[in-house]
Amino acid sequence: MKIALDCMGGDHAPGVNLIGARDLLKENKEIETIFLTGPTELLRKDAAKCGLTDPRIQFVEAPEVVGMEESGAKALRRKKNSSIAVAADLVKRKEAGAMVSAGNTGAAVAAATVKLRLLKGVARAGIASPLPNEYGICNLLDAGANPEAKPSHLLTYAIMGSVYAREVLKVENPHVGMMSNGGEDEKGTTFTKETMVLLRNLVDRGHAPFTLLGNVEGHDLFQTKLDVCLCDGFTGNIVLKSCEATAKAMSKWMKAEFKKNPLRIAGALMGKGAFQAVKDRTNYESYGGSPLLGVNGVVIIAHGGSSALAIKNALRMSAEALKHEINPKIEEMLKTITLPADEPSSEAE
């Protein structure tokens, strides 16, 4: 397995990226190479400082950096030698099987879509962001790659998400739901209703590689046996960021309340183990990143604020996707299903 790591992506680059690579290589002997893209001289110095000396690393010169505030598609055209673009080029040339980036999400999606193209049968790629629930992990799909989706795109997401859940996350029978404002079929927008018609038709023909739950609501993300929650990228990104903000706010409020008197402080100390377990379960660092499903290569998009632990787990996630050959299995499943006609796209909008 060979992985390209965008070392200049993220709020704390390149330090956390190099440490994350160092820590994974110590644990994983199956990885053949991790390509580190960025200004080589800088990366070599920082790698030496953090003790990243594993012979399986290779430095690849990429003198330009895409800022987090830049327009993704425009930056990709203007900065052809950026660390994101060079990482994608390595996958395009088959020198690496996967790429990981905690940098500008728009640029990462654009680079992957334009350079790697899409899998056969896929019209739009989608980001599958993991959310912990009572039964395991629910992947919110799409979490931001395709804001103006069509019903046919979400039908493909349902297939890709369920294949990913079954093959990589080892969910025997993935459960899929459509995000809406009520559980009844008549609830929702024209878009969600048309999507549900396509999903039910697929189930009725016996071609669905999943169990369809129908419409689901916000609480189902955490309380229901739900492995894939479908939505357009605009909705998904809002839901994801709202969940992250709520978790942070709750943590802050709890700490403030516990500090109000000695009795509460004592109670907090007694329950420290339980609080830490919940924190670990809800911490995005534990999951590493979000796979961009539908592109011709494994692409993991990590959080912009990723720590070294998050980068390590994002790299681990990319290795798992390569090991389980997720893309060939998605293509194999799509071959058995007749999807609604749509305009294939190999360029980011």
N, C-alpha and C positions, 0 to 999 in steps of 0.2 A: 504494500500500500504506500502510495506517494501522495503527499498533501502539500498544497501551497498555502502559506500563511501570509496574509497582508499585515506586515509588521507595523505599518504606520497608521492603521485604522484604530479608532477608539480614543476616548478622552485621556487615557493614561499610556498611550503608545510612546515609544516601542517597548518600554520596560515590562509591562504585564504580559505582553505577547511573547516575549522571549522567555520569561519565567514559566509561562504556561506551557510552551513547547518543551522547555527543559524538564518540567515535572512529568509530562506525559511520556517522554522518551525514556525516563527512568523506569516507568511502569510497563510500558508496552513494547515488547520485543518484535511484534509483527510488523510495525511500521518500518518501511525501508528508508524513506527520505522525507524530511520536512524542508521544503523550500521557503526561505525567509526573504520576502520581497521588501525593498526599501533602499535608502542610501547605504550602500555596502559598508563604507568606512564607519559610519555611525553605528550600524548594527553590529559590526565586528567588535567595536569597543564596548558597547553595552552588553553584548553576549559574554565577553570575557569577564566583565564586572559581576554578572550574575551566575557565572559558572556554567554557562551553556557551551560545553566543549564536545558534545556527542558527535562522533564522526558521521552520523546520519543527517546532519544539517548541511544545507547548501545555501549560500548567499547569492541572491539574484538582484542585480542592480535595478533600482527603480527610483530615479531622482526626484520625481514629482509626488505630491500628496494632495488628495482631494479633501478639502475641508468639510466639516460636518454641516456647515451652513450653505454650501454650494448646491446648485441644481445638479442632480445626478447625471442626467443624460447630456447636458451641456458640458459638464466637467469631463465626462468620458471622452467627448469629441476633442476638447481643448487640451487635455492632459493625457496623451496617449502612452506616456511612460510613467503613469502613476502606479503606486504600489498595488492598487486594486486591479488596474488594467493588466499589469504584468502577471499578477496571480492568475487572472482569468486566461491570459494567453498560454500559460503553462498547462492549464487543463485543456484548452483548445488544441494544443499540439500533442496531447496525450502524454506529456512528460509527467503530469500529475493527474490523479484521478479525482481529486477534490480540492476545493478552495475554502478557506475560512476567513471572514472579515468582520471586524467590529467597527468598521468605518461607516461612511455615508451609505445609508441603506439604498437610496435611489441610485447611486453610482454602482453599488454592488449588483443590484437587480438589472440595471441597464447593461453592465459589463457581461453578466452571465447570459442575459437574453440575446444580446447582439453577437457576442463572440462565440458562445457555445451553441446557440440556437435552441430550438425546443424539441422535445421528444415527439416522435411521430404520433399524431392523434391529439396533441395538446395545442390549444390555441392561445392560452395565457398561462404563465407560471403563477404560482401562489405560495405565500409564506405560511408555513404551519408553525404557529407559536404554541408551546406547551403550557398548559395551566393545570396545576395539581387539583384533583377533586377527591371525593371520598372513596373512589374506586380505582384511582391510579392517575393517569394523565389524560386530559382532554386537549386535543390540538385544535386551536382556533385557526380556521383556514378559509379565507385569506386574511392575513394580519397587516396588509399594507402594500403588496406588490401591484395589485390591480384594482384601483379605486372605483373604476366604472365598469364593473363586470356585467356579463350577460348570463342569463339562466344556464346556457350551455357550458359556460366556463365553470359554474358551480357544480354541474353534473360531473365534469372531469375532476374537479377538486375532491368530490366525494369518493371517486374511484381511487385517485392517487393517495388521498389521506388514509383510506381504509387499507390499501396495500402497505403503506408505510407503517401503520399501526400493527398490522398482522406480522410483517416480516422483521421489522426492526424492534418494535416495542413488545412483540410476542403476545399480542391480543388475539385470542383464538377466533372470536366473533365480534368484529368492530361494530359499534353502534354509532350511527350517524344521525344528526339532527340539523334542522335549518333554523337559524336565529330569526325570531320574529317577536311580535308583541303579544302573543297568545298562543296556546297550544292547539287551538282549533284550526282546521284547514282554511276556513274562510277569513282568518286573521292575516294581517300583513299587507304589504304593498303589491302592486301588480307584478313587480319583479320577483318577490318571494313566492307568490302564488304560481307564477309560470315555472319557477324552479321546482316547486313541489310537484307539479304535474309531470315534469321530466323524470324526477326521482321515482315517483310512484309507477310510472310506465316502465322504468328499468326494473323495478322490483317485480311488477306483474309479469314481465317477460322471463323472469327467473335468471336475469343476468347480473344482478347486484351482488358484489362481493362484500356485502354488509347488511346489517339489520337497520331498517329505517325507522326512526322514532317519530318522524313527522316534525312539526314545528316545536321549537324549544324556546325557553325564555332565559333571561340572565341568570336566575338562580339555578337553572339546570347545569350550568357550567361547573358548579361545585357540588351539587347534591344528587345528580342523576348519573346512572351508568351511561356516560356519553364519551365516546372516544374521538369523534370528529364533529366540530360545530361549524357549519357552513355559513359564510357571509361574504359580502363584497369587501374589498380591501379598505374602503373608507370606514365602513361600520366596524370592521375587525380591528383596525388601528385605534379607533376611539375606545372600544371595549377593552382592549389590551392595556392601553395607557391609563384608563380609569381604574382597572383592577390593580395595576402597579401603584398608582397614587393612593388608593384606598388602603392597601397593605401598609404602605409607609406611614400614612396618617394614623392608622390604628396602633402601630408600633410606638409612634411618638406619643400618642394620647395615653397609652397604657403605662409607659415609662413615667410620664408626668404624674399620673394618678398614684402610682406606687410610691413615689417619692414624697407624697404629701404628709405621711406620718410614719413613725417607727414600726407600728404594727403591720402596715401594708408592706413596708420594706422587708420585714421578717417573712411575711407570706410570699413575697416575690422570690426571696432566696430559697425558700422551701420548694417552690415550684419552678426553679430555674431550669431543671432538666426538661420539663414539659414545654416550657416556653422556647427553649433552644431547639427542641425537636420540631415544633411548629414552624419556627423561623427557618430551619433547614429545609423543611418540606415546601415552603412557599418562596424560597429564595431562588431567583432565576439563575444564580451562579451554579446551582446544583444540576441544572439542565444544559447549561452552556450556550445554546443558541437555537435558532429556528431554521429548519431546512427549507430551501427554496425548491419546491417540487415542480417538476415539469421541464426543467432544462437538461440539456444533454451533458450531464456531469453532476457530481455531488457538490452542492453549494450550501454552506452553513453561514447564516447571518447572525452574528453575536450582538449583544446589547452594547450600545456606545459607551456605557460606563463600566464595561466588563473589568473584572479583577483578573489576576493570574489564574485563579481557580476556575472562573468562567471560561477563559480561553482554553485552559486544559480540557475542560469538559466539552467545549465546542469542537476541539480537535478530536477528542474521543468519539463524539457523535458522528463526525465525518468518517472516521475509521469504521464505525459500526455500519454506516450506510454502504460503504464500499464492500465490506466483508459480506453483507447480506445481499449484494447486487440488486439494490432497490430499483434502479432505473430499468434494467432489463425486465424485471417483474412487472413494473407499471406498464411498459410497452406491451408485454405479453397479455396483460389483462385488457388493455384498450383494444387489442386486435379482435377480441371476442365480442365487442360491444359496438353497435351501430350508434354513433353519436349524431346529434342534430348538425346540419350543415352550418359551418361558421368559417369566417375568413381566417386562415392560419396566419400567424404573425411571428416573425423572427426578429423584430426590432422593438425596443422599448419605446413607449409613447411618451 
